[in-house]
Amino acid sequence: MSKPVLPSKARVLVSAHIKRQGGEAIAGLAASNGSEVTLVAAAPGLGAQELDGIDAAFFSRDIHAMPGRPPSNEETRSFFRLLDACPNLKWLHIFSAGSDGNAYRKLQARGVAVSTSPAASGKAVATSALAGILALNKRLPWHYANQQARAWRAMPDELSPLPLDRQTAVLVGTGHVGTVLATCLQALGMRTIGVNRSGKAVEGFDETMPLGQLDGLIGLADWLVICCPLTDETRNLVDAGRLAGLRREAHLVNVGRGGIVDESALIAALRAKRIAGAYLDVFENEPLPAESEIWTLDNVIATPHSAARISDFNDRVFACFLDNLRRWLAGRPLANIAG
């Protein structure tokens, strides 16, 4: 993709919060590049003349949810309606690492460059996956159930965990999250096999293999970790057949997207104890419906798509946006362009 060209005077659509809190930093960055950036606060009443002049936009997390306010899909829908009405929009930066939403694809089809913020959350997601692996390996859900029952129970031999340095993790996805997690697991002595499109070697993995060879790796996995984007290629990647290829002692970890794993088949495998357990942060339908059996399974740790949550997340996202704005103003290629 050719790099976007920013005029010396540019208009960027942002939230009212970003305009108030980040306006000074953005103005200073623009001035240092000999440019002028005007921030336009997103509001339903913006007219066609104002929207015609929008060159770029920043979809910050506060649009979706502000402190003390539950997530609002209507706020998001309103922002993207404005983007649809910006005929000269060239670039959108988004707060998330994932870019599989239909709204993003629609903008990309118009020729809009969409950039993401993996550096804001990659380590947080990786350490959440690590926490899930450690908790499941050390049987913490079993211990917690005993704690709730006020029961002092010695762990039976058949539940005693295999040491991590005798285990193998197969990580589908060798991007920021996968690399950080693989490095952590290597430090614990675990063998790490990365799976990506080409099989290209990536630091942090003992070896990498192309996605086409996943079936041959399933049986090696003590931990099958999903940390890749949701694409046409990865949708329903872990289906009933691949779940059946996992050993009974294996666990599944999903911090990618719910649509990558066949949830019904996974529930059946977990219920029948055909696999040992799972740590799940993402689901086919979110919020996870109250009637979902996942809530009741004693071999599952489920978190509400919150693996990326850290106290300074918004600051990290803003830093990612500023870095790309600096690149844009200098006429350099943007970082983390969505494919």
Secondary structure, DSSP 8 states (H G I E B T S, - for coil): -------SEEEEEE-HHHHHHHHHHHHHHHHHTT-EEEEEE--TT--HHHHHT--EEEE-HHHH--TTS---HHHHHHHHHHHHT-TT--EEEESSS---SHHHHHHHHTT-EEE--HHHHHHHHHHHHHHHHHHHHTTHHHHHHHHHTT------GGG----GGG-EEEEE--SHHHHHHHHHHHHTT-EEEEEESS----TT-SEEEEGGGHHHHHTT-SEEEE-S---TTTTT-B-HHHHHHS-TT-EEEE-S-GGGB-HHHHHHHHHTTSS-EEEES--SSSS--TT-GGGG-TTEEE--S-TT--TTHHHHHHHHHHHHHHHHHTT---SSB--
